[in-house]
Amino acid sequence: MARYLVTGAAGFIASRVCEMLLEEGHEVAGVDNLCDAYDVRLKHYRLKRLLDRPGFTFNALDISDRAGVEALVSSGEKFAAIFNLAARAGVRASVENPWVFVNTNMTGTLNLLEAARRRGIPKFILASTSSIYGNDAPLPTPETASSDRPLQPYSASKKGAEAMCHAYHFLYGIDVTIFRYFTVYGPAGRPDMVMFRFVQWIKEGRPVYLNGDGEQSRGFTYVDDIARGTILGQKPLGYEIINLGGHEVISMNAMIARLEDLLGAKAQVEHLPAHKADMLANQADITKARALLGWEPQVSLAEGMRRMVDWYLAERSWASQVVTA
């Protein structure tokens, strides 16, 4: 069994990656700064599920802390791989405070790459984003589509992290796999993401704030499928950028209608102006993930939405109070 470093361990995707690695019998050193970018109750909920598992250790650390990262990576048995899944995420939030996005997504990635170089860790996996493709990408979007004109500081910071990964691959031979995640959803998801917000607002009878006319669409993928694909990224590939997700596309209006049926409640939709930072549509071309990793999404949108609603209803006593705006 191997030892892995997973950053952002209390985060949505990373916590499931940790759970799956632990279920396989591996050791996992989890890193998270438990920042308040969104309601920290969700981070503590996910972290609590990990703390009692054999083989898991938690390190309260910000990856932008160079000395802290160096000390952690240099301690104990050498890691087989680093999963850098820590990130400041969110296209709109990055417009408000771009500096923190640069600190975490770019400087943090550099610190981990440098630590991997010094320690001789052979594999580095980076979480990136479909937001990097901008508004003019073909649908479904292949990895070869242009990513040279980011629309927000968030995607720009991820583009910078990708470029630094390539530099370290070229200079030092670190094997790097970069995953561009599309829209991910599931139990204990991020409250700033549309699925969590809509479930909460509809069930609690609150206004459902919808930017634009609701015909903007997203390709959704269930978190377990994304976590499984991320773990497959340990395969030696040299340097590859791979799309994960976005295999089932639905408009915001259609999603609200489905959630109304699942929740047995009517949405009180209030339309707001379209947000300039938002993409009108996204959908992944996952041909490369299939070919290189043998990855295929397994959870349908209908099943995944049902699981998410079931989780929310089971945890409603506190999930209903999570700040989503």
C-alpha positions as CSV (number, residue, x, y, z in Angstrom):
1,M,0.0,0.0,0.0
2,A,1.1,3.5,-0.7
3,R,1.2,6.9,1.1
4,Y,-0.4,9.9,-0.6
5,L,-0.7,13.6,0.1
6,V,-4.1,15.1,-0.7
7,T,-4.5,18.9,-0.4
8,G,-7.9,20.4,0.1
9,A,-8.8,17.3,2.1
10,A,-11.9,18.9,3.7
11,G,-13.1,20.0,0.3
12,F,-15.9,18.5,-1.8
13,I,-13.9,16.4,-4.3
14,A,-10.8,15.9,-2.3
15,S,-12.7,14.4,0.7
16,R,-14.1,11.7,-1.6
17,V,-10.7,11.1,-3.1
18,C,-9.3,10.6,0.4
19,E,-12.2,8.2,1.3
20,M,-11.6,6.1,-1.8
21,L,-7.9,5.9,-1.3
22,L,-8.4,4.8,2.3
23,E,-10.9,2.2,1.3
24,E,-8.2,0.8,-0.9
25,G,-5.9,0.4,2.1
26,H,-3.6,3.3,1.5
27,E,-2.3,6.0,3.9
28,V,-3.4,9.5,3.3
29,A,-2.0,12.7,4.7
30,G,-4.7,15.3,4.3
31,V,-4.0,19.0,4.1
32,D,-6.5,21.9,4.5
33,N,-6.6,25.4,5.9
34,L,-10.3,25.2,6.6
35,C,-10.8,28.7,5.2
36,D,-14.1,30.5,5.2
37,A,-14.4,30.8,1.5
38,Y,-17.8,29.2,2.0
39,D,-19.7,27.9,5.1
40,V,-17.1,25.9,7.1
41,R,-19.8,23.6,8.5
42,L,-19.6,21.6,5.3
43,K,-15.8,21.3,5.6
44,H,-16.0,20.2,9.2
45,Y,-18.7,17.7,8.2
46,R,-16.5,16.2,5.5
47,L,-13.4,16.2,7.7
48,K,-15.2,14.5,10.6
49,R,-16.0,11.6,8.2
50,L,-12.2,11.2,7.6
51,L,-10.7,11.6,11.0
52,D,-11.9,8.3,12.4
53,R,-10.6,6.3,9.4
54,P,-7.5,4.2,9.9
55,G,-4.6,5.5,7.8
56,F,-5.7,9.1,7.7
57,T,-3.8,12.0,9.3
58,F,-4.8,15.6,9.1
59,N,-2.6,18.7,8.7
60,A,-4.0,22.1,9.2
61,L,-1.9,24.0,6.6
62,D,-2.3,26.6,3.9
63,I,-0.4,25.5,0.8
64,S,0.7,29.0,0.2
65,D,2.9,28.6,3.3
66,R,6.1,27.5,1.6
67,A,8.0,26.5,4.8
68,G,5.0,24.5,6.0
69,V,4.7,22.6,2.8
70,E,8.4,21.8,2.7
71,A,8.3,20.5,6.2
72,L,5.3,18.3,5.6
73,V,6.5,16.8,2.3
74,S,10.0,16.1,3.9
75,S,8.6,14.3,6.9
76,G,8.0,10.5,7.1
77,E,7.9,8.0,4.2
78,K,8.0,9.5,0.8
79,F,4.7,10.1,-0.8
80,A,3.9,8.1,-3.9
81,A,2.0,11.1,-5.4
82,I,0.6,14.5,-4.5
83,F,-3.0,15.2,-5.3
84,N,-3.2,19.0,-5.3
85,L,-6.9,19.4,-5.1
86,A,-6.8,22.5,-2.8
87,A,-8.1,25.6,-4.6
88,R,-9.8,28.8,-4.2
89,A,-12.7,28.2,-6.6
90,G,-15.6,30.2,-8.0
91,V,-15.7,32.5,-11.0
92,R,-17.7,35.3,-9.3
93,A,-15.7,35.3,-6.0
94,S,-12.5,35.7,-7.9
95,V,-13.7,39.0,-9.3
96,E,-14.1,40.3,-5.7
97,N,-10.7,39.1,-4.4
98,P,-8.3,37.9,-7.1
99,W,-5.2,38.0,-4.8
100,V,-6.3,35.1,-2.7
101,F,-6.9,33.0,-5.8
102,V,-3.4,33.7,-7.0
103,N,-1.9,32.8,-3.6
104,T,-3.6,29.5,-3.4
105,N,-3.9,28.4,-7.0
106,M,-0.6,29.6,-8.3
107,T,1.8,30.1,-5.4
108,G,0.4,27.0,-3.6
109,T,0.9,24.9,-6.6
110,L,4.5,26.2,-7.0
111,N,5.2,25.3,-3.4
112,L,4.0,21.8,-3.8
113,L,5.8,21.3,-7.1
114,E,9.1,22.5,-5.6
115,A,8.6,20.2,-2.6
116,A,7.9,17.3,-4.9
117,R,11.1,18.1,-6.8
118,R,13.2,18.3,-3.7
119,R,11.8,15.1,-2.3
120,G,11.8,13.1,-5.6
121,I,8.0,12.5,-5.6
122,P,7.3,11.1,-9.1
123,K,3.7,12.0,-9.6
124,F,1.7,15.2,-9.4
125,I,-2.0,15.6,-10.0
126,L,-3.6,19.0,-10.3
127,A,-7.2,20.0,-10.1
128,S,-8.0,22.6,-12.8
129,T,-11.3,23.8,-14.3
130,S,-13.4,23.9,-17.4
131,S,-13.8,27.6,-16.8
132,I,-10.4,27.9,-18.5
133,Y,-12.0,27.4,-21.9
134,G,-14.0,30.7,-21.9
135,N,-17.2,31.4,-23.8
136,D,-16.2,30.5,-27.4
137,A,-15.3,26.8,-26.9
138,P,-16.9,24.2,-29.1
139,L,-19.4,21.9,-27.4
140,P,-18.6,19.3,-26.3
141,T,-15.2,20.8,-25.5
142,P,-12.0,18.9,-26.2
143,E,-8.7,19.6,-24.4
144,T,-7.3,21.1,-27.6
145,A,-9.8,24.0,-27.4
146,S,-8.2,27.4,-26.7
147,S,-7.6,28.3,-23.1
148,D,-5.6,31.4,-23.7
149,R,-8.3,34.0,-22.9
150,P,-9.6,33.4,-19.4
151,L,-12.7,35.3,-18.4
152,Q,-12.0,35.6,-14.7
153,P,-9.1,35.6,-12.2
154,Y,-10.1,32.1,-11.1
155,S,-9.6,30.5,-14.5
156,A,-6.5,32.7,-15.1
157,S,-5.0,31.5,-11.8
158,K,-5.6,27.9,-12.9
159,K,-4.1,28.5,-16.3
160,G,-1.0,29.8,-14.5
161,A,-0.9,26.6,-12.3
162,E,-1.1,24.4,-15.4
163,A,1.8,26.3,-17.0
164,M,4.0,25.9,-13.9
165,C,3.2,22.2,-13.8
166,H,4.5,21.9,-17.4
167,A,7.7,23.8,-16.5
168,Y,8.4,21.4,-13.7
169,H,7.6,18.4,-15.9
170,F,10.0,19.7,-18.6
171,L,12.8,20.7,-16.2
172,Y,12.7,17.9,-13.6
173,G,10.7,15.0,-15.2
174,I,7.8,15.1,-12.7
175,D,4.9,13.1,-14.2
176,V,1.9,15.4,-14.2
177,T,-1.8,14.8,-14.9
178,I,-4.0,17.9,-14.9
179,F,-7.8,17.4,-14.6
180,R,-10.1,20.1,-15.9
181,Y,-13.2,19.5,-13.9
182,F,-16.6,20.5,-15.3
183,T,-19.6,21.0,-13.1
184,V,-19.5,18.6,-10.1
185,Y,-22.4,17.9,-7.8
186,G,-23.4,15.5,-5.0
187,P,-23.9,15.2,-1.3
188,A,-22.2,17.7,0.9
189,G,-21.3,19.8,-2.2
190,R,-20.1,23.3,-2.3
191,P,-22.9,25.7,-1.2
192,D,-21.8,28.3,-3.8
193,M,-22.6,25.8,-6.6
194,V,-26.0,25.9,-8.2
195,M,-27.2,22.4,-7.3
196,F,-26.8,22.9,-3.5
197,R,-28.3,26.3,-3.6
198,F,-31.4,25.3,-5.6
199,V,-32.1,22.3,-3.4
200,Q,-31.9,24.3,-0.3
201,W,-33.9,27.3,-1.6
202,I,-36.7,25.2,-3.1
203,K,-37.1,22.9,-0.1
204,E,-37.1,25.8,2.4
205,G,-39.5,28.0,0.4
206,R,-36.9,30.7,-0.2
207,P,-36.5,32.7,-3.4
208,V,-34.6,30.9,-6.1
209,Y,-32.3,33.5,-7.6
210,L,-31.6,32.7,-11.3
211,N,-29.2,34.8,-13.3
212,G,-30.4,35.3,-16.9
213,D,-33.3,33.5,-18.5
214,G,-32.4,30.1,-17.2
215,E,-31.5,28.6,-20.6
216,Q,-27.8,28.6,-19.8
217,S,-26.7,25.0,-19.4
218,R,-24.0,22.9,-17.6
219,G,-22.7,19.4,-18.0
220,F,-23.0,17.8,-14.6
221,T,-21.1,14.9,-13.2
222,Y,-21.5,13.1,-9.9
223,V,-18.7,13.6,-7.3
224,D,-18.0,9.8,-7.0
225,D,-17.3,9.6,-10.7
226,I,-15.0,12.6,-10.5
227,A,-13.1,11.2,-7.5
228,R,-12.6,7.8,-9.2
229,G,-11.3,9.5,-12.3
230,T,-8.9,11.6,-10.3
231,I,-7.4,8.5,-8.6
232,L,-7.0,6.9,-12.0
233,G,-4.8,9.9,-12.8
234,Q,-1.9,8.2,-10.9
235,K,-1.1,6.4,-14.2
236,P,2.2,7.5,-15.6
237,L,1.4,9.7,-18.6
238,G,4.2,12.2,-18.8
239,Y,2.3,15.5,-19.0
240,E,-1.4,15.4,-19.9
241,I,-4.4,17.7,-19.5
242,I,-7.6,15.7,-19.3
243,N,-11.3,16.7,-19.1
244,L,-13.4,15.0,-16.4
245,G,-17.1,15.4,-16.3
246,G,-19.8,17.3,-18.1
247,H,-21.3,14.2,-19.7
248,E,-25.0,15.0,-19.0
249,V,-26.1,18.5,-19.9
250,I,-29.2,20.3,-18.5
251,S,-30.4,23.9,-18.5
252,M,-31.1,25.7,-15.3
253,N,-34.8,25.8,-16.0
254,A,-34.9,22.0,-16.6
255,M,-32.9,21.3,-13.5
256,I,-35.3,23.4,-11.3
257,A,-38.2,21.5,-12.7
258,R,-36.5,18.1,-11.8
259,L,-35.7,19.3,-8.3
260,E,-39.3,20.5,-7.8
261,D,-40.4,16.9,-8.5
262,L,-37.8,15.3,-6.2
263,L,-38.4,17.7,-3.4
264,G,-42.2,18.0,-3.7
265,A,-42.1,21.8,-3.6
266,K,-42.5,24.6,-6.0
267,A,-39.6,27.0,-6.8
268,Q,-40.2,30.7,-6.3
269,V,-37.9,31.9,-9.1
270,E,-36.6,35.4,-9.2
271,H,-34.7,36.4,-12.3
272,L,-31.6,38.5,-12.0
273,P,-29.4,40.0,-14.7
274,A,-26.9,37.6,-16.3
275,H,-23.5,37.7,-14.7
276,K,-20.6,38.6,-17.0
277,A,-18.3,36.1,-15.3
278,D,-20.6,33.2,-16.0
279,M,-20.2,30.9,-19.1
280,L,-23.3,30.3,-21.1
281,A,-22.7,26.6,-21.5
282,N,-20.2,23.9,-20.9
283,Q,-20.0,20.2,-21.8
284,A,-16.9,18.0,-21.8
285,D,-15.5,15.9,-24.5
286,I,-14.2,13.0,-22.5
287,T,-12.7,11.0,-25.4
288,K,-9.2,11.5,-23.9
289,A,-10.2,10.3,-20.4
290,R,-11.7,7.2,-22.0
291,A,-8.6,6.5,-24.1
292,L,-5.9,7.2,-21.5
293,L,-7.6,6.2,-18.2
294,G,-10.5,3.9,-19.2
295,W,-12.7,6.3,-17.3
296,E,-16.5,6.4,-17.9
297,P,-19.1,8.2,-15.7
298,Q,-21.3,5.6,-14.0
299,V,-23.9,7.7,-12.1
300,S,-26.7,9.2,-14.2
301,L,-27.9,12.7,-13.6
302,A,-31.3,11.4,-12.5
303,E,-29.7,9.0,-9.9
304,G,-27.2,11.6,-8.7
305,M,-29.8,14.3,-8.2
306,R,-31.9,11.8,-6.2
307,R,-28.9,10.9,-4.0
308,M,-28.2,14.6,-3.4
309,V,-31.8,15.3,-2.4
310,D,-31.8,12.3,-0.1
311,W,-28.6,13.5,1.6
312,Y,-30.0,17.0,2.0
313,L,-33.3,15.7,3.6
314,A,-31.3,13.5,6.0
315,E,-29.0,16.4,7.0
316,R,-31.7,19.1,6.7
317,S,-31.5,20.2,10.4
318,W,-28.2,21.9,9.7
319,A,-27.9,21.9,5.9
320,S,-30.9,24.2,5.7
321,Q,-28.9,26.8,7.6
322,V,-25.8,26.7,5.4
323,V,-25.1,30.0,3.9
324,T,-25.5,29.8,0.1
325,A,-25.5,33.4,-1.1
